[in-house]
Amino acid sequence: MSETAQRRGRGRRPAGEVREGVLRAAADLLLSEGIKAVTFDRVASAAGSSKMTLYKWWPSAGALAAEAYFAHSEHQLEFPDTGDIRADLTAQLRSFVRLLTHEGERTREGTGSVLAGLIGVAQTDPELSAAFSEHYSAPRRALAVAAFEKARDRGQLRAGIDLGILVDQLWGACYNRLLIPDAPLTEDYAVALVNNALDGAAAR
Amino acid sequence: MSETAQRRGRGRRPAGEVREGVLRAAADLLLSEGIKAVTFDRVASAAGSSKMTLYKWWPSAGALAAEAYFAHSEHQLEFPDTGDIRADLTAQLRSFVRLLTHEGERTREGTGSVLAGLIGVAQTDPELSAAFSEHYSAPRRALAVAAFEKARDRGQLRAGIDLGILVDQLWGACYNRLLIPDAPLTEDYAVALVNNALDGAAAR
């Protein structure tokens, strides 16, 4: 029997493979049953790993859920760049709303309920909050600001405005309707959001 | 012994009084220890009530927490109306940010962490979500839209824009920084938010 087979026979898989399997099991639980299903107990059992291994690698089940989500989500960090910031933002925000609200390959109610669950638990789980920021929200914010800077350099956005604010007034506005659902989150809303953020609400 | 005294002697308080005491106990727990401390067990014990009573009146501990918060918060639903929408919004948003971030009479870290906890739990507690909307977010949205309508009638906001969007681009933008803290939530931010929402980001 080869050494590899022996190791396999004793159930010793390479760490990278184990980690990958744990992340996949956590993503499956998250997408099918929601954030509350992602406990160290259930993930360890589904992945055929020991709970000790999970405790060693992740500071909380929430942090594991966040990392698993971004490692295995259908979601891509794409930002179209056609040179027309209004068209690019409209395309990006419409895709974002579609992803949040429409049925996906693995998520029946769209990614929205999963993201909302992650953000929800992040409010009382600092480890999840840090993982969410590191793996998702901070890089997305940086990508958007980079696109805004290019648009400003092309003369499409005003000089002197704080570009970080625009991120909150576009994606943050969508999150507001996702998390506090007093008003509908639709593609039409995404289109109107972009126009309002670019043109302003004040009469001229 | 009078009938009232007899009832008191047996510990039977009027329902309104019991309810008030439960809400106060729930608010105290929420403000001092956060949303996770608001369980039927702990509130019943702190209020000297039976858990059965709480189950009868509130569909979940989260719903009780939301109602308690809005019944006993320092927070007022005020919206200044000086006739100048830019000044009124700036004043309102600055107060809102101050309330979220500064130490209060009863909340050491500002109301922000309490509100964030309520919105967080609302993502997996439909009863809390409904109570939050009924007691807080929907009436606030309606007040803001009413102020916007008056400003539009005065000729300060463009006709034809969806005024609900402005709510997301002002208060929703603040919630975005509260819930996903990748960028700071300050009074300067509130001022810049209002100007950006009114003037737009596009170069002219």
HADDOCK unambig.tbl for C-alpha pairs under 7 A between the chains (distance, minus, plus):
assign (segid A and resid 116 and name CA) (segid B and resid 123 and name CA) 6.10 0.50 0.50
assign (segid A and resid 117 and name CA) (segid B and resid 123 and name CA) 5.64 0.50 0.50
assign (segid A and resid 117 and name CA) (segid B and resid 124 and name CA) 6.63 0.50 0.50
assign (segid A and resid 119 and name CA) (segid B and resid 120 and name CA) 6.79 0.50 0.50
assign (segid A and resid 120 and name CA) (segid B and resid 119 and name CA) 6.79 0.50 0.50
assign (segid A and resid 120 and name CA) (segid B and resid 120 and name CA) 3.54 0.50 0.50
assign (segid A and resid 120 and name CA) (segid B and resid 121 and name CA) 5.92 0.50 0.50
assign (segid A and resid 120 and name CA) (segid B and resid 123 and name CA) 5.55 0.50 0.50
assign (segid A and resid 121 and name CA) (segid B and resid 120 and name CA) 5.93 0.50 0.50
assign (segid A and resid 123 and name CA) (segid B and resid 116 and name CA) 6.10 0.50 0.50
assign (segid A and resid 123 and name CA) (segid B and resid 117 and name CA) 5.63 0.50 0.50
assign (segid A and resid 123 and name CA) (segid B and resid 120 and name CA) 5.55 0.50 0.50
assign (segid A and resid 123 and name CA) (segid B and resid 179 and name CA) 6.84 0.50 0.50
assign (segid A and resid 124 and name CA) (segid B and resid 117 and name CA) 6.62 0.50 0.50
assign (segid A and resid 133 and name CA) (segid B and resid 182 and name CA) 6.80 0.50 0.50
assign (segid A and resid 138 and name CA) (segid B and resid 182 and name CA) 6.15 0.50 0.50
assign (segid A and resid 155 and name CA) (segid B and resid 203 and name CA) 6.62 0.50 0.50
assign (segid A and resid 156 and name CA) (segid B and resid 202 and name CA) 5.91 0.50 0.50
assign (segid A and resid 156 and name CA) (segid B and resid 203 and name CA) 5.32 0.50 0.50
assign (segid A and resid 157 and name CA) (segid B and resid 201 and name CA) 5.63 0.50 0.50
assign (segid A and resid 157 and name CA) (segid B and resid 202 and name CA) 4.40 0.50 0.50
assign (segid A and resid 157 and name CA) (segid B and resid 203 and name CA) 4.62 0.50 0.50
assign (segid A and resid 158 and name CA) (segid B and resid 201 and name CA) 5.83 0.50 0.50
assign (segid A and resid 158 and name CA) (segid B and resid 202 and name CA) 5.62 0.50 0.50
assign (segid A and resid 158 and name CA) (segid B and resid 203 and name CA) 4.35 0.50 0.50
assign (segid A and resid 165 and name CA) (segid B and resid 193 and name CA) 6.61 0.50 0.50
assign (segid A and resid 168 and name CA) (segid B and resid 173 and name CA) 4.76 0.50 0.50
assign (segid A and resid 168 and name CA) (segid B and resid 176 and name CA) 6.31 0.50 0.50
assign (segid A and resid 169 and name CA) (segid B and resid 169 and name CA) 4.59 0.50 0.50
assign (segid A and resid 169 and name CA) (segid B and resid 173 and name CA) 5.54 0.50 0.50
assign (segid A and resid 172 and name CA) (segid B and resid 172 and name CA) 6.46 0.50 0.50
assign (segid A and resid 172 and name CA) (segid B and resid 173 and name CA) 5.40 0.50 0.50
assign (segid A and resid 172 and name CA) (segid B and resid 176 and name CA) 5.11 0.50 0.50
assign (segid A and resid 173 and name CA) (segid B and resid 168 and name CA) 4.76 0.50 0.50
assign (segid A and resid 173 and name CA) (segid B and resid 169 and name CA) 5.54 0.50 0.50
assign (segid A and resid 173 and name CA) (segid B and resid 172 and name CA) 5.40 0.50 0.50
assign (segid A and resid 173 and name CA) (segid B and resid 173 and name CA) 5.98 0.50 0.50
assign (segid A and resid 176 and name CA) (segid B and resid 168 and name CA) 6.31 0.50 0.50
assign (segid A and resid 176 and name CA) (segid B and resid 172 and name CA) 5.10 0.50 0.50
assign (segid A and resid 179 and name CA) (segid B and resid 123 and name CA) 6.84 0.50 0.50
assign (segid A and resid 182 and name CA) (segid B and resid 133 and name CA) 6.80 0.50 0.50
assign (segid A and resid 182 and name CA) (segid B and resid 138 and name CA) 6.13 0.50 0.50
assign (segid A and resid 193 and name CA) (segid B and resid 165 and name CA) 6.60 0.50 0.50
assign (segid A and resid 196 and name CA) (segid B and resid 200 and name CA) 6.92 0.50 0.50
assign (segid A and resid 197 and name CA) (segid B and resid 197 and name CA) 6.12 0.50 0.50
assign (segid A and resid 197 and name CA) (segid B and resid 200 and name CA) 5.26 0.50 0.50
assign (segid A and resid 197 and name CA) (segid B and resid 201 and name CA) 6.19 0.50 0.50
assign (segid A and resid 198 and name CA) (segid B and resid 200 and name CA) 4.57 0.50 0.50
assign (segid A and resid 198 and name CA) (segid B and resid 201 and name CA) 4.55 0.50 0.50
assign (segid A and resid 198 and name CA) (segid B and resid 202 and name CA) 4.64 0.50 0.50
assign (segid A and resid 199 and name CA) (segid B and resid 199 and name CA) 6.77 0.50 0.50
assign (segid A and resid 199 and name CA) (segid B and resid 200 and name CA) 4.43 0.50 0.50
assign (segid A and resid 199 and name CA) (segid B and resid 201 and name CA) 6.60 0.50 0.50
assign (segid A and resid 199 and name CA) (segid B and resid 202 and name CA) 6.04 0.50 0.50
assign (segid A and resid 200 and name CA) (segid B and resid 196 and name CA) 6.90 0.50 0.50
assign (segid A and resid 200 and name CA) (segid B and resid 197 and name CA) 5.24 0.50 0.50
assign (segid A and resid 200 and name CA) (segid B and resid 198 and name CA) 4.56 0.50 0.50
assign (segid A and resid 200 and name CA) (segid B and resid 199 and name CA) 4.44 0.50 0.50
assign (segid A and resid 200 and name CA) (segid B and resid 200 and name CA) 3.55 0.50 0.50
assign (segid A and resid 201 and name CA) (segid B and resid 157 and name CA) 5.63 0.50 0.50
assign (segid A and resid 201 and name CA) (segid B and resid 158 and name CA) 5.83 0.50 0.50
assign (segid A and resid 201 and name CA) (segid B and resid 197 and name CA) 6.19 0.50 0.50
assign (segid A and resid 201 and name CA) (segid B and resid 198 and name CA) 4.54 0.50 0.50
assign (segid A and resid 201 and name CA) (segid B and resid 199 and name CA) 6.60 0.50 0.50
assign (segid A and resid 202 and name CA) (segid B and resid 156 and name CA) 5.92 0.50 0.50
assign (segid A and resid 202 and name CA) (segid B and resid 157 and name CA) 4.39 0.50 0.50
assign (segid A and resid 202 and name CA) (segid B and resid 158 and name CA) 5.63 0.50 0.50
assign (segid A and resid 202 and name CA) (segid B and resid 198 and name CA) 4.63 0.50 0.50
assign (segid A and resid 202 and name CA) (segid B and resid 199 and name CA) 6.04 0.50 0.50
assign (segid A and resid 203 and name CA) (segid B and resid 155 and name CA) 6.63 0.50 0.50
assign (segid A and resid 203 and name CA) (segid B and resid 156 and name CA) 5.33 0.50 0.50
assign (segid A and resid 203 and name CA) (segid B and resid 157 and name CA) 4.61 0.50 0.50
assign (segid A and resid 203 and name CA) (segid B and resid 158 and name CA) 4.35 0.50 0.50
